């Protein structure tokens, strides 16, 4: 099930989601999905692993 949210809502979702849960963002190439996630988790000293698909 897909949910559309903006960056502010994404930050709220990340804050509420336990760190042992996975987050997957789907969207057009080059809109900053990986950048947003990486910056958020770097502030928490957590590692981010990005998976890319040509789906």
DSSP file (Angstrom, degrees, kcal/mol; ACC not computed):
  #  RESIDUE AA STRUCTURE BP1 BP2  ACC     N-H-->O    O-->H-N    N-H-->O    O-->H-N    TCO  KAPPA ALPHA  PHI   PSI    X-CA   Y-CA   Z-CA
    1    1 A X              0   0    0      0, 0.0     2,-0.3     0, 0.0     0, 0.0   0.000 360.0 360.0 360.0 128.8    0.0    0.0    0.0
    2    2 A X        -     0   0    0      2,-0.0     2,-0.4     0, 0.0     0, 0.0  -0.729 360.0-167.2 -95.9 141.6    1.4    3.4   -1.0
    3    3 A X        -     0   0    0     -2,-0.3     2,-0.5     2,-0.0     0, 0.0  -0.997  13.7-141.4-127.4 130.5    1.1    6.5    1.1
    4    4 A X        +     0   0    0     -2,-0.4     2,-0.3     0, 0.0    -2,-0.0  -0.821  33.0 158.9 -94.9 126.3    1.9   10.0   -0.2
    5    5 A X        -     0   0    0     -2,-0.5     2,-0.1     3,-0.0    -2,-0.0  -0.949  33.5-123.5-140.3 161.1    3.5   12.3    2.3
    6    6 A X     >  -     0   0    0     -2,-0.3     4,-2.4     1,-0.1     5,-0.2  -0.421  41.9 -92.1 -96.1 179.2    5.6   15.5    2.2
    7    7 A X  H  > S+     0   0    0      1,-0.2     4,-2.4     2,-0.2     5,-0.2   0.889 124.9  51.9 -62.3 -41.3    9.1   15.9    3.8
    8    8 A X  H  > S+     0   0    0      1,-0.2     4,-1.9     2,-0.2    -1,-0.2   0.931 112.0  46.6 -61.0 -45.1    7.7   17.2    7.1
    9    9 A X  H  > S+     0   0    0      1,-0.2     4,-2.6     2,-0.2    -1,-0.2   0.866 109.7  55.2 -64.8 -36.0    5.4   14.2    7.4
   10   10 A X  H  X S+     0   0    0     -4,-2.4     4,-2.8     2,-0.2    -2,-0.2   0.923 106.4  50.3 -62.7 -43.8    8.3   11.9    6.5
   11   11 A X  H  X S+     0   0    0     -4,-2.4     4,-2.2     1,-0.2    -1,-0.2   0.903 111.2  49.0 -61.3 -40.5   10.4   13.3    9.3
   12   12 A X  H  X S+     0   0    0     -4,-1.9     4,-1.8     2,-0.2    -1,-0.2   0.918 111.6  49.3 -63.7 -43.1    7.5   12.7   11.7
   13   13 A X  H  X S+     0   0    0     -4,-2.6     4,-1.5     1,-0.2    -2,-0.2   0.910 110.8  49.7 -62.3 -43.3    7.1    9.2   10.4
   14   14 A X  H  < S+     0   0    0     -4,-2.8    -1,-0.2     1,-0.2    -2,-0.2   0.893 109.4  52.2 -63.2 -39.2   10.8    8.5   10.8
   15   15 A X  H  < S+     0   0    0     -4,-2.2    -1,-0.2     1,-0.2    -2,-0.2   0.860 114.3  42.5 -64.0 -35.9   10.7    9.8   14.4
   16   16 A X  H  < S+     0   0    0     -4,-1.8     2,-0.4    -5,-0.1    -1,-0.2   0.667  95.2  91.9 -85.9 -17.8    7.8    7.5   15.3
   17   17 A X  S  < S-     0   0    0     -4,-1.5     6,-0.0    -5,-0.1     4,-0.0  -0.651  83.4-115.3 -84.3 128.3    9.1    4.4   13.5
   18   18 A X    >   -     0   0    0     -2,-0.4     3,-2.0     1,-0.1    -1,-0.1  -0.279  24.0-119.1 -58.7 146.5   11.2    2.1   15.7
   19   19 A X  T 3  S+     0   0    0      1,-0.3    -1,-0.1     3,-0.0    -2,-0.0   0.672 111.0  62.9 -65.5 -16.8   14.8    1.8   14.5
   20   20 A X  T 3  S+     0   0    0      2,-0.1     2,-0.3     0, 0.0    -1,-0.3   0.401  88.5  89.5 -88.6   5.0   14.5   -2.0   13.9
   21   21 A X  S <  S-     0   0    0     -3,-2.0     2,-0.3    -4,-0.0    -4,-0.0  -0.786  77.2-124.6-100.0 145.4   11.8   -1.3   11.2
   22   22 A X        -     0   0    0     -2,-0.3     2,-0.4     2,-0.0    -2,-0.1  -0.618  16.4-154.8 -88.1 147.3   12.7   -0.8    7.5
   23   23 A X        -     0   0    0     -2,-0.3     2,-0.5    -6,-0.0    -9,-0.0  -0.984   8.0-170.2-120.1 131.5   11.6    2.3    5.6
   24   24 A X        -     0   0    0     -2,-0.4     2,-0.4     2,-0.0    -2,-0.0  -0.987   2.7-164.9-124.8 125.1   11.2    2.1    1.8
   25   25 A X        -     0   0    0     -2,-0.5     2,-0.4     2,-0.0     9,-0.0  -0.900   3.7-167.7-107.3 136.7   10.7    5.3   -0.3
   26   26 A X        +     0   0    0     -2,-0.4     2,-0.3     7,-0.0    -2,-0.0  -0.984  30.2 110.9-123.5 132.4    9.5    5.0   -3.8
   27   27 A X        -     0   0    0     -2,-0.4     3,-0.1     0, 0.0    -2,-0.0  -0.980  64.0 -45.6-178.9 179.2    9.5    8.0   -6.2
   28   28 A X    >   -     0   0    0     -2,-0.3     3,-1.0     1,-0.1     5,-0.3  -0.204  68.3 -90.4 -62.0 154.1   11.0    9.5   -9.3
   29   29 A X  T 3  S+     0   0    0      1,-0.2    -1,-0.1     2,-0.1     0, 0.0  -0.407 105.9  17.8 -63.7 135.1   14.8    9.4   -9.8
   30   30 A X  T 3  S+     0   0    0     -2,-0.1    -1,-0.2    -3,-0.1    -2,-0.1   0.637  81.6 117.2  84.5  15.4   16.6   12.5   -8.4
   31   31 A X  S <  S-     0   0    0     -3,-1.0    -2,-0.1    -4,-0.0    -3,-0.1   0.483  88.5-100.1 -97.4  -0.8   14.1   13.9   -6.0
   32   32 A X  S  > S+     0   0    0      3,-0.0     4,-2.4     4,-0.0     5,-0.2   0.654  73.6 139.4 100.6  17.7   16.2   13.5   -2.9
   33   33 A X  H  > S+     0   0    0     -5,-0.3     4,-2.0     1,-0.2     5,-0.2   0.958  80.0  40.7 -58.2 -53.6   14.8   10.3   -1.3
   34   34 A X  H  > S+     0   0    0      1,-0.2     4,-2.9     2,-0.2     5,-0.2   0.881 113.6  54.8 -64.3 -38.9   18.2    8.9   -0.3
   35   35 A X  H  > S+     0   0    0      2,-0.2     4,-2.5     1,-0.2     5,-0.2   0.917 108.6  47.6 -61.3 -45.7   19.5   12.3    0.8
   36   36 A X  H  X S+     0   0    0     -4,-2.4     4,-2.1     2,-0.2    -2,-0.2   0.940 116.2  43.4 -62.0 -48.6   16.5   12.9    3.2
   37   37 A X  H  X S+     0   0    0     -4,-2.0     4,-2.5    -5,-0.2     5,-0.2   0.924 114.2  50.2 -64.3 -45.6   16.9    9.5    4.8
   38   38 A X  H  X S+     0   0    0     -4,-2.9     4,-2.1     1,-0.2    -2,-0.2   0.934 112.3  46.2 -61.3 -47.7   20.7    9.6    5.0
   39   39 A X  H  X S+     0   0    0     -4,-2.5     4,-1.3    -5,-0.2    -1,-0.2   0.902 112.1  51.9 -62.8 -40.6   20.7   13.0    6.6
   40   40 A X  H  < S+     0   0    0     -4,-2.1     4,-0.5    -5,-0.2     3,-0.4   0.956 114.9  40.0 -60.3 -50.9   18.0   12.0    9.1
   41   41 A X  H ><>S+     0   0    0     -4,-2.5     5,-2.6     1,-0.2     3,-0.6   0.748 106.0  64.5 -76.2 -23.1   19.8    8.9   10.2
   42   42 A X  H ><5S+     0   0    0     -4,-2.1     3,-1.5     1,-0.2    -1,-0.2   0.867  97.5  57.3 -63.9 -34.7   23.3   10.5   10.3
   43   43 A X  T 3<5S+     0   0    0     -4,-1.3    -1,-0.2    -3,-0.4    -2,-0.2   0.752 108.7  46.5 -66.6 -21.4   22.0   12.8   13.0
   44   44 A X  T < 5S-     0   0    0     -3,-0.6    -1,-0.3    -4,-0.5    -2,-0.2   0.287 115.5-117.6-100.4   7.5   21.2    9.6   15.0
   45   45 A X  T < 5 +     0   0    0     -3,-1.5     2,-0.3     1,-0.2    -3,-0.2   0.852  68.4 140.6  58.7  37.5   24.6    8.0   14.2
   46   46 A X      < -     0   0    0     -5,-2.6     2,-0.3    -8,-0.1    -1,-0.2  -0.839  53.3-114.6-112.6 150.9   22.9    5.2   12.3
   47   47 A X        -     0   0    0     -2,-0.3     2,-0.4    -3,-0.1    -5,-0.0  -0.589  23.3-154.5 -84.6 141.2   24.0    3.5    9.1
   48   48 A X        -     0   0    0     -2,-0.3     2,-0.5     2,-0.0   -10,-0.0  -0.963   4.8-165.8-116.6 132.1   21.9    3.8    5.9
   49   49 A X        -     0   0    0     -2,-0.4     2,-0.4     2,-0.0    -2,-0.0  -0.973  11.8-154.0-117.8 118.8   22.0    1.2    3.2
   50   50 A X        -     0   0    0     -2,-0.5     2,-0.5     2,-0.0    -2,-0.0  -0.770   6.2-164.8 -96.5 134.3   20.4    2.3   -0.1
   51   51 A X        -     0   0    0     -2,-0.4     2,-0.4     2,-0.0    -2,-0.0  -0.973   8.9-158.6-115.0 129.9   19.0   -0.2   -2.6
   52   52 A X        -     0   0    0     -2,-0.5     2,-0.4     2,-0.0    -2,-0.0  -0.888   8.4-174.1-113.4 141.5   18.3    1.0   -6.1
   53   53 A X        -     0   0    0     -2,-0.4    -2,-0.0     1,-0.0     0, 0.0  -0.977  26.2-149.0-132.0 144.5   16.0   -0.6   -8.5
   54   54 A X              0   0    0     -2,-0.4    -2,-0.0     1,-0.2    -1,-0.0   0.040 360.0 360.0 -97.3  26.0   15.3    0.2  -12.2
   55   55 A X              0   0    0      0, 0.0    -1,-0.2     0, 0.0    -3,-0.0   0.438 360.0 360.0 -41.1 360.0   11.7   -0.9  -11.7
